[in-house]
Amino acid sequence: MGGGEIVLIIFVALLFFGSKAIPDIAKMMGKAMREFQKATNEIKREINDAGGLGDEIKEIKSTIQGARTDIEDGIKKHTSDINHDIQDIRSDINEGTQNITTTITNETKID
């Protein structure tokens, strides 16, 4: 606020309330400002006190993230093991198919 605006506000206050009421109004405004500041400080204190809760939440989040990582690693390992088993089965099937084909081919040549 500029100086001209403050003068205008004081002038309007004088017109509405008169010169005798201005000190009482200023006193009430000062008291209201102190109460507002006190309430603001109380809210800040409560937020800071709740900061410990934030640490607990971070710890829980970290624990959950660790468990999630362990589960994902376990799933990846089992998936890898299953894929390896599937490849072994395919290899066995291909080998068996080749043996059968070779046997049939050999028996067909003999006849």
Secondary structure in CASP SS format (residue, H / E / C, confidence):
PFRMAT SS
TARGET T0000
AUTHOR 0000-0000-0000
METHOD secondary structure of the structure
MODEL  1
M C 1.00
G C 1.00
G H 1.00
G H 1.00
E H 1.00
I H 1.00
V H 1.00
L H 1.00
I H 1.00
I H 1.00
F H 1.00
V H 1.00
A H 1.00
L H 1.00
L H 1.00
F H 1.00
F H 1.00
G C 1.00
S C 1.00
K C 1.00
A C 1.00
I H 1.00
P H 1.00
D H 1.00
I H 1.00
A H 1.00
K H 1.00
M H 1.00
M H 1.00
G H 1.00
K H 1.00
A H 1.00
M H 1.00
R H 1.00
E H 1.00
F H 1.00
Q H 1.00
K H 1.00
A H 1.00
T H 1.00
N H 1.00
E H 1.00
I H 1.00
K H 1.00
R H 1.00
E H 1.00
I H 1.00
N H 1.00
D H 1.00
A C 1.00
G H 1.00
G H 1.00
L H 1.00
G H 1.00
D H 1.00
E H 1.00
I H 1.00
K H 1.00
E H 1.00
I H 1.00
K H 1.00
S H 1.00
T H 1.00
I H 1.00
Q H 1.00
G H 1.00
A H 1.00
R H 1.00
T H 1.00
D H 1.00
I H 1.00
E H 1.00
D H 1.00
G H 1.00
I H 1.00
K H 1.00
K H 1.00
H H 1.00
T H 1.00
S H 1.00
D H 1.00
I H 1.00
N H 1.00
H H 1.00
D H 1.00
I H 1.00
Q H 1.00
D H 1.00
I H 1.00
R H 1.00
S H 1.00
D H 1.00
I H 1.00
N H 1.00
E H 1.00
G H 1.00
T H 1.00
Q H 1.00
N H 1.00
I H 1.00
T H 1.00
T H 1.00
T H 1.00
I H 1.00
T H 1.00
N H 1.00
E H 1.00
T H 1.00
K H 1.00
I H 1.00
D C 1.00
END
